[in-house]
């Protein structure tokens, strides 16, 4: 008999480090100053390269989790890579290529971790209870993001390479998985069931990946905005970026109720909040306004992501939950990786560091209105009780 409270604590410890890819974003400008001979787009690879390696590892982990390989072994390997490879650049202060290699290994570890928490939730809970659990996971995930980004910013203020030590927080999650998480059992009818992924899953995941690509410039450029505009230092960037995760935590806390009321319009609401927050960040002239806008962006993204997960849970069979979640995470991180080139492309149009954030405001606003209009015109396709 599975004790759901114990499982919940253990699974939430995994979500606590799931936003670890943003840990060093407050240190980006400090890293750039430590390697003045490198192009800034190359420096950004420290943040975006893990996303490239998350893609295949997330997809593979989603396909084999609970099927060919157990959840616990996968989580243990993923968390070890997250913690050890994540902290390794602390010791590698002169060779940027070696730093990128460790960031690739870190990305593989995070990619293994990312689909497993959602897969366990989707396997154990249904309907409104599932929405509530996904909301709780959002709270914990963003709380972890706050802790990691604050640590990253504070440590970067000491010296740029200290920021990487924040990844050692993953050891706490490893202990909880080792001692508190039993191997989830598959239902008997799922043992020989073939995993079928509808084409819709790929379309939804691709759209979510584009949303991530559009959002990423705000995250990776924040330290540059704050330092170059003389609004603060790396520690200030850590505080402002942590408010993105505070916003996500707020969204996670209210998601169950918002989804119960808004259902199919939840994504539109999230997109419009994203547009509002991006607009505020673009025009902000001080840290307080910048913090407000970043918080709203976090709330918007924190509403969109679990709403998308709810849709996936409704259109795939239980045996395919992990695989569908893996595909979503793969596209999300593909968007994160492509953001480096997306930023470079936009810089050819307008070199202002905030210009991609203005573009995000426009794209989110238009998308939110179009999606809302489509949902208002068409009858509901999904039910919250599914």
C-alpha positions in Angstrom: 0.0 0.0 0.0 1.6 3.3 -1.1 1.5 6.1 1.4 0.6 9.0 -0.7 1.8 11.6 1.8 5.3 10.1 1.9 5.3 9.8 -1.9 4.1 13.4 -2.2 7.0 14.6 0.0 9.5 12.6 -2.0 8.2 13.7 -5.4 8.0 17.3 -4.3 11.7 17.1 -3.4 12.3 16.3 -7.1 10.3 19.3 -8.2 12.3 21.4 -5.8 15.4 21.1 -8.1 13.5 20.9 -11.4 14.1 24.6 -12.1 17.8 24.3 -11.5 18.6 25.4 -15.0 18.1 29.0 -13.9 20.5 28.8 -11.0 23.3 30.6 -12.6 21.4 33.2 -14.6 22.2 35.9 -12.1 25.9 35.2 -12.7 25.8 35.6 -16.6 27.2 39.1 -16.6 29.9 38.2 -14.0 30.9 35.2 -16.1 31.1 37.4 -19.2 33.4 39.7 -17.4 35.6 36.8 -16.3 36.0 35.7 -20.0 36.2 39.1 -21.8 37.6 37.6 -25.0 34.5 35.5 -25.7 31.4 36.8 -27.5 28.4 37.3 -25.3 26.4 34.7 -27.3 29.1 32.2 -26.4 28.8 33.1 -22.7 25.1 32.5 -22.9 25.8 28.8 -23.8 26.6 28.3 -20.1 22.9 28.8 -19.5 21.4 27.5 -22.8 23.6 24.5 -23.6 22.1 22.3 -20.9 18.8 22.8 -22.6 20.1 21.1 -25.7 21.2 18.0 -23.8 18.0 18.0 -21.7 16.1 17.3 -25.0 17.3 13.7 -25.7 17.6 12.7 -22.1 14.1 13.9 -21.2 12.7 12.1 -24.2 14.5 8.9 -23.4 13.7 9.0 -19.7 10.0 9.6 -20.4 9.9 6.6 -22.8 11.7 4.1 -20.4 10.5 5.3 -17.0 8.4 2.7 -15.2 8.5 0.5 -18.3 12.1 -0.7 -19.0 13.8 1.1 -16.1 12.3 2.0 -12.7 11.6 5.6 -11.6 14.0 5.4 -8.6 17.1 4.4 -10.5 16.5 7.1 -13.1 16.0 9.7 -10.5 19.1 8.7 -8.6 21.3 9.0 -11.7 19.7 12.2 -12.7 20.1 13.9 -9.3 23.7 12.8 -9.1 24.5 14.4 -12.4 22.6 17.5 -11.5 24.5 17.9 -8.2 28.0 16.9 -9.2 28.2 18.1 -12.8 26.3 21.2 -11.8 28.9 22.1 -9.1 31.9 21.1 -11.2 32.5 24.5 -12.9 33.5 25.9 -9.4 36.8 24.1 -9.9 37.1 25.0 -13.7 37.9 28.7 -13.7 40.2 29.0 -16.7 38.9 26.5 -19.4 35.5 27.6 -20.8 35.3 24.5 -23.0 35.5 22.2 -20.0 32.9 24.3 -18.2 30.6 23.7 -21.2 31.2 19.9 -21.1 30.1 19.8 -17.4 27.1 21.9 -18.3 26.2 19.3 -20.9 26.4 16.6 -18.3 24.3 18.7 -15.9 21.7 19.1 -18.7 21.5 15.3 -19.1 20.9 14.9 -15.4 18.2 17.5 -15.3 16.6 16.0 -18.4 16.3 12.7 -16.7 14.7 14.3 -13.7 12.2 16.6 -15.4 9.5 14.2 -16.7 9.4 11.8 -13.8 7.6 13.9 -11.1 4.7 14.8 -13.5 4.5 11.2 -14.6 4.0 10.0 -11.0 1.4 12.6 -10.3 -0.5 11.8 -13.5 -0.4 8.1 -12.6 -1.7 8.5 -9.1 -4.3 11.3 -9.3 -7.2 12.2 -11.6 -9.6 15.1 -12.3 -9.6 18.0 -9.8 -7.2 16.2 -7.4 -4.7 15.9 -10.3 -5.0 19.7 -11.0 -4.4 20.4 -7.3 -1.3 18.2 -7.2 0.1 19.8 -10.4 -0.6 23.1 -8.8 1.3 22.0 -5.6 4.2 20.8 -7.8 4.3 24.3 -9.3 4.6 25.8 -5.9 7.4 23.6 -4.8 9.2 23.8 -8.2 9.2 27.6 -8.0 10.1 27.6 -4.4 13.2 25.6 -5.3 13.9 28.0 -8.1 13.8 30.9 -5.7 16.3 29.2 -3.4 18.6 28.2 -6.2 18.5 31.6 -8.0 19.0 33.5 -4.7 21.9 31.2 -3.8 23.3 31.6 -7.3 23.1 35.4 -7.2 24.5 35.7 -3.6 27.4 33.3 -4.4 28.1 35.1 -7.8 28.5 38.3 -5.9 31.4 36.7 -4.1 33.0 35.3 -7.3 31.4 34.1 -10.5 32.4 30.4 -10.1 30.8 30.2 -6.6 27.4 30.4 -8.2 27.7 26.8 -9.4 28.0 25.4 -5.9 24.2 26.1 -5.4 23.6 22.9 -7.4 24.7 20.9 -4.4 21.2 21.5 -2.9 20.3 18.5 -5.1 21.9 16.2 -2.5 19.0 16.8 -0.2 16.6 15.6 -2.9 18.7 12.6 -3.5 18.5 11.6 0.2 14.6 11.9 0.1 14.4 9.8 -3.1 16.7 7.1 -1.6 14.8 6.8 1.7 11.2 8.0 1.1 10.2 7.1 -2.5 9.1 3.6 -3.2 9.2 2.3 -6.8 5.7 3.2 -8.2 3.8 0.1 -9.3 2.3 -0.1 -12.8 -1.3 -1.2 -13.0 -1.7 -4.8 -14.3 -3.5 -3.7 -17.5 -0.7 -1.4 -18.4 2.1 -4.0 -18.3 1.7 -5.0 -22.0 0.0 -1.9 -23.2 1.7 -0.2 -26.1 2.8 3.5 -25.7 0.9 5.6 -28.3 1.6 9.3 -28.6 -1.0 11.3 -30.5 0.2 13.9 -33.0 -1.6 16.5 -30.9 1.0 16.0 -28.1 3.8 17.0 -30.5 1.9 20.1 -31.7 1.1 21.2 -28.1 4.7 20.6 -27.1 6.1 22.5 -30.0 3.9 25.5 -29.2 5.0 25.4 -25.5 8.6 25.2 -26.7 8.1 28.4 -28.7 6.6 30.0 -25.6 9.8 29.1 -23.7 12.0 30.4 -26.4 10.2 33.8 -26.4 10.4 33.9 -22.6 14.1 33.0 -22.2 15.6 36.4 -23.2 14.0 37.9 -20.1 15.7 35.4 -17.9 19.1 35.3 -19.4 19.4 39.1 -20.0 18.1 40.2 -16.6 21.6 40.5 -15.0 22.8 42.4 -18.1 19.8 44.8 -17.9 20.3 45.4 -14.2 24.1 45.8 -14.3 24.4 47.8 -17.5 21.5 50.1 -16.6 23.2 50.6 -13.1 20.1 49.3 -11.3 22.0 46.9 -9.1 24.6 44.0 -9.1 24.5 40.2 -9.6 22.9 39.7 -6.2 20.1 42.2 -7.3 19.6 40.2 -10.4 19.3 37.0 -8.3 16.5 38.7 -6.2 14.6 40.0 -9.3 14.9 36.6 -11.1 13.7 34.8 -7.9 10.5 36.8 -8.2 9.9 35.0 -11.5 9.8 31.8 -9.4 7.7 33.6 -6.7 5.2 34.3 -9.4 5.2 30.7 -10.5 4.7 29.7 -6.8 1.7 32.0 -6.5 0.3 30.5 -9.8 0.8 27.0 -8.5 -1.0 27.9 -5.3 -4.0 29.2 -7.1 -3.9 27.0 -10.2 -6.4 24.4 -8.9 -9.1 27.1 -8.3 -8.3 29.0 -11.4 -8.6 25.9 -13.6 -11.8 24.9 -11.8 -13.3 28.2 -12.8 -11.7 29.0 -16.1 -11.0 25.5 -17.4 -10.2 25.8 -21.2 -9.6 29.6 -20.8 -6.7 29.1 -18.3 -4.0 29.2 -21.0 -5.4 32.4 -22.4 -5.4 34.0 -19.0 -1.8 32.9 -18.5 -0.7 34.3 -21.9 -2.3 37.7 -21.2 -0.6 37.9 -17.8 2.7 37.0 -19.6 2.1 39.9 -22.0 1.4 42.3 -19.2 4.5 41.3 -17.2 6.7 41.4 -20.3 5.5 44.9 -21.1 6.2 46.1 -17.6 9.8 44.6 -17.7 10.4 46.2 -21.0 9.5 49.7 -19.8 10.8 49.4 -16.2 13.2 52.1 -15.1 13.9 50.8 -11.5 14.2 47.6 -9.6 10.8 47.8 -8.0 8.9 48.0 -11.4 11.3 45.4 -12.8 10.5 43.1 -9.9 6.7 43.6 -10.4 6.9 42.7 -14.1 9.1 39.6 -13.5 6.6 38.4 -10.9 3.7 38.7 -13.3 5.7 36.8 -16.0 6.2 34.1 -13.4 2.5 34.0 -12.6 1.6 33.7 -16.3 4.0 31.0 -17.1 3.0 29.2 -13.8 -0.6 29.1 -15.1 0.2 28.0 -18.6 2.5 25.1 -17.8 0.2 23.0 -15.5 -2.7 23.8 -17.8 -0.8 22.2 -20.7 0.1 19.2 -18.5 -3.7 18.8 -17.7 -4.4 18.7 -21.4 -1.7 16.0 -22.0 -3.1 14.0 -19.1 -6.5 14.0 -20.9 -5.4 13.0 -24.3 -2.9 10.2 -23.6 -3.3 6.8 -21.9 -1.9 6.5 -18.3 1.0 4.3 -19.6 2.1 7.1 -21.9 2.1 9.9 -19.3 5.8 9.8 -18.7 6.5 9.7 -22.5 4.2 12.6 -23.2 5.7 14.6 -20.3 9.2 13.8 -21.7 8.2 15.1 -25.1 6.8 18.3 -23.6 10.0 18.9 -21.6 12.1 18.1 -24.6 10.4 20.8 -26.7 10.5 23.2 -23.8 14.2 22.9 -23.5 14.7 22.9 -27.3 13.1 26.4 -27.1 15.5 27.3 -24.3 18.5 26.3 -26.4 17.2 28.0 -29.6 16.7 31.2 -27.6 20.5 31.9 -28.0 20.0 32.1 -31.8 16.6 33.8 -31.4 18.2 36.6 -29.4 21.0 36.9 -31.9 18.5 37.1 -34.8 16.5 39.8 -33.0 19.7 41.8 -32.2 20.2 42.1 -36.0 16.8 44.0 -36.1 17.3 46.0 -32.9 20.4 45.7 -30.7 18.7 47.0 -27.5 18.9 44.3 -24.8 15.2 44.7 -23.9 13.9 44.4 -27.5 13.3 40.7 -27.3 11.1 41.4 -24.2 9.0 43.8 -26.2 8.6 41.1 -28.9 7.5 38.7 -26.2 4.9 41.2 -25.0 3.4 41.4 -28.5 3.5 37.6 -29.2 2.0 36.6 -25.8 -0.8 39.2 -26.1 -1.7 38.2 -29.6 -1.6 34.5 -28.8 -3.7 34.9 -25.7 -6.4 36.7 -27.6 -6.4 34.2 -30.5 -6.5 31.2 -28.2 -9.3 32.7 -26.1 -11.3 33.5 -29.3 -10.9 29.9 -30.6 -12.0 28.4 -27.2 -15.0 30.7 -27.0 -16.0 29.8 -30.6 -15.6 26.0 -30.3 -17.3 23.7 -27.8 -15.1 22.3 -25.0 -12.8 19.4 -26.1 -11.7 18.4 -22.7 -13.2 17.9 -19.3 -11.6 18.7 -16.0 -12.9 15.4 -14.7 -11.0 13.4 -17.3 
